Amino acid sequence: MTFIQNPNFYLRLAGVAYLANILLGLFGETVVRGTLVVAGDAAATAANIANSPGLWRAGIGGDLLMQLLDIPLIVLFYLLLKPVHHGLAITATLFNIVQTSVLAVNKLALVAPLLLVAPAGQLQLPPDILSAFTAFWVKMHSHGFAIGLIFFGVTCIIRGYLIVKSEFLPAFLGYLLTAAGVCYIINSFLLLLVPQIAGLFFPWILMPCLVGELAITLWFLFRGLDINLWQARVISMK
C-alpha cells in the first residue's frame, strides 16, 4: 500500500506521531525543565538535577524521541504537499531537516549538566562554579532551541501556504499553521535579540503555535484529506 493509494492511512500515522511530539514537548518543557530549572537560582537548579537525574534523563530521551519522530513526519508532509508545489514542498522539507538537526545536537547542552553534577563524574570544582556551569548549559539549550525553532517557523509558514492553496485540506488549517510559524519566529528573535522583553510575551506568544499544530494533528487523526481532490492534484503535476 503506497501513499498515493491510501494517503489518509498515512496521515493518521502522521497524526499519531505529531500528537506524540506535542505531548513529549510539553513533558520536557513543563514536567522536566519546568520543575527542575529554577529561574535565577543556579545552585537550586544544579541541586535539583543532581537529586533527580532520572527525570532529567527522561526529558532528554523524550526530546530525542521527538527528533526521531520528526523524520517520518518530514517525509509524509513532503509527499502530502508535493502535488501543490514541488519546489516549496522541498524547501519546507529542507528547513525542517535543519531544525531537527539543530535540536538533536542541542541535546548535548542537556547532557552537560548531568556530567557536571553527577557524583560519579563530578568535576573537582567549587560548588558555585559547578552551579554556574550547569545554569550556563541550561541557558545554552534554551537558546539553541530558539535557533532551531526559527527554521521550524519558516517550515510552518511554507506548509501553511501550501495547505491554503491545496483545496484537499481546509484553508483554516493553513492559516493556523502560518500563524504558528510567525509566532515561533517572533518568540525566537525576541529571546535571542531582545531577551529583556522576551519574558513579557512568553509563554502567551506560543499559544497560537499549540493551537495550530494541535489542529493539524487532530484533523490528520480524525478527518484526513479529500482523496479525490488530492489525486486530481497528483495527476495534474504529471
N, C-alpha and C positions, 0 to 999 in steps of 0.2 A: 504494500500500500504506500503510494507516494503522496507528497504534499499536494500535488495537483489533483489527485483523485479524491482526496478527502481532507481538505485544509482545516475543517472545523475540528477534526480529531486532534490534529497537531496544535491547534490554537488552545484546546482545552489543556493539553500538556503544558503549553506555554503559560496558561493561566495558573496552573499549579506551581510551576517554577517561579513565576512572578510573585504569587502570594507568599511563597516560602521566603523569597528575598525580602519582601516587605516586613514579614514577621521577624526574620533574622536581623534585619537592620534595626528594628525597634528594640529587639532584645539587646543587641550590642550597645546601642546608644543610651537606652534608658535603664535596663536592668543591670548591665555590667558597668559601663563607664559612668552612667548617671548615679550609680550607687557608690562606686569606689573612688571616683575622682572628686576631690573637694576643691572647688574653685578658690584660688588664693591661699591654699594651705598645702604646700609641698610635702611637709612632714606627715600630715594626715593621709594624703594620697599614697605616699610610699608605704606607710604602715598598713593601709587598707589592702594594697596589692600584696604585700608580704603576708598578711593574715588570710587572704582569700585568693591564693594563686590558682586554684581550680576554677573559680568563677572567671578570673581574668583570662585564663586559657580557653575557657568555653566561649568567651567573647571573640577571641582570635579565631577559634575554629569555626564559629558561626559566620564571621566575616569572610573567611576563606571559602566556605561553602557557597556564600553569595557569589563570589567571583567565579567559582566553578559553574554555578547555575547560569551565570551570565552568558557563557559560551553557547549553549543551545538556544537561549533567548535571542542572541545576536543573529544566529543563523535563521531562526524562524521569522524574525522581523524582516530580515532581508528577503526571504522567499515571499513573505506576505506583501511587501510594498514594492518589490521589483517591477511588477506589471504597471504600476502607476508612473514611475520614473526611475529607470535603471540607474542613472548617474547619481541621483540624490539618495537612492537606497544604498548604494555603495558608500557614498560619503558619510551617511549616518552610521553605517557599519564600522568604518574606519575610526570615526570619533569615539564610538562605543568601545572598540578594541583598545584605544589609547586609555580611555577612562578605566577599563577593567585592569589593564596592565599597571597603571599608576596605583590603583587601590590595592592590588595584590602585593606589589613591592612595599607599599606603605605599611603593611602589617609588620614589617621589621621594626618599625617605631614602637609597636606594642609589645614585641618580644624583648626589646631592650630593657624596659622596667623590670621584667621578670629576672633577667640576668643580673641586674643591679641589686635587687633586694632579696633574691633567693638565698637562704643561709648557706647552701652548698657551694654557691659560686659567687658569693658577695665579695665585692672589691674591698680591699683594705683602705677605705677612705672614711673620713669623719661622717657621722650620720647626716649632718646638714648638707654636706656635699653630695652624698648619695640621694638625698631627698630632692636637691636641686636638679641633679641629672635626671631623676625619674620624672619630675614635672616638665623638664625640657622635652623629653621624648614623647610624653603625652601630648604636649602642645604641638610638637612636630607632626604627630599623627593627625591632629585636627586640621593643621594647615595643608598637609598632604591630601587629606580627604577633600578639602575645599578645592584644591587644584584639580583633582580627578573629577569633581562634580561640574567644573566649568565645561569639560569635554562632554559630560553626560547631558548638561543643559543644552548644548548645541545639538546633540543627538535627539533630544526630546523635541526641540523646535522643528527640526527637519522631518522627523516622523509625524509630528502633529500636522504639519503642512500636507504631507503625503496622505494622511488619513482623511483630511478635509477634502482633498481632491479625488479620493479613491472612489466614492459612491457606494462601495460594497461594505463600508463601515460608516456609522453615523458621524456627521461632521462635528457634533459637540464633543466627541471623544478627542478629536484632533485639536480643537480649541483648548480643551482642558490640559492636554499634554503639552501644547505650546506654552500655555501659561506656567505650567510646572517648570519647563525648561528655562523660561525667563527668570523665574524666582530662584532656581538653582544658581544661575549665573550671577544675579544681583547679590545673593547671600554670600557667595564665594568671594566676589570682588570686595564686598564690604569687609569681610573678615581679613582679607589679605592687604587691602589698601587703606582702609579707614577703620581699624579694629576698635577705636574708641567709641564708635557709634553702632557697631555691628550688634552689640548686645541689646540695643533698643528695638531691633527688628526680629531678633531670634527669640523663640522658635516660630513666631507667627508667620514669618515670611515663607516658611516651608510648608505651611498648611495646604496651599494650592498644589504643592508637589505631591503630598499624600493623597489628596482628593483625585488628582489627575491620574496618578499611577494605579490607585485602587479602582477607579472607574474602568480603566483599560483591563485590569485583571479580572474584574467581575464580568465584564462583557465577554471576554475570551472564555471564561468558565461556563457561563450560562446562556449566552446568546450566539456568539460566533459571527461569521460574516455571511453576506448574501452570496451564496456559491455561484449562482447564475451570473451575477454582475462581475464577480471576481474572475470567473472563467472567460467571460467576454473580454476582460482586460488582458488576460493571458493570450488569447487568440489574436487580439489587435496588435500586440507587440511583436508577433512573429512575422 
